[in-house]
Amino acid sequence: MTLREALELVKDCWPFDEKNYPDLRALHDHFDRRNFMLQHILLHQQKTLGRLAELFEGLEHYRDQKTVAMVQNRTETFHRAARNFLINALRFNEVMNLKPEEIEEALRHWAKKKHEP
């Protein structure tokens, strides 16, 4: 799947519309609507981080084999977190109206700059 296809999939499956987000009906200003959407995305990212934090926080207190095994056996939690982070990053790009080519170019530029000798 290309980045463009992923962006389209997320846009089609999780649209920011008044049916799914009734509060948008009262927001007529473009910036208010955008800020609502960005805040909603941020809240979802925080929920995902909270689930991961809960999983790992126990390791700081209890470094026994049972706790370590519990974390290692939570593959589903990690997969869900990775999926949710990606979906919300794609939703962020949609709300900010960034084109796939812009994202790809920014990523290439940043990676090259970051890893130049």
Buried (B, 14 or more C-beta within 10 A) or exposed (E): EEBEEBBBEBBEEBEBEEEEBEEBEEBEEEEEBBEBBBEBBEEBBEEBEEBBEEBEEBEEEEEEEEBEEBEEEBEEBBEBBEEBBEBBBBBBBBBEEBEBEEBEEEEEEEEEEEEEE
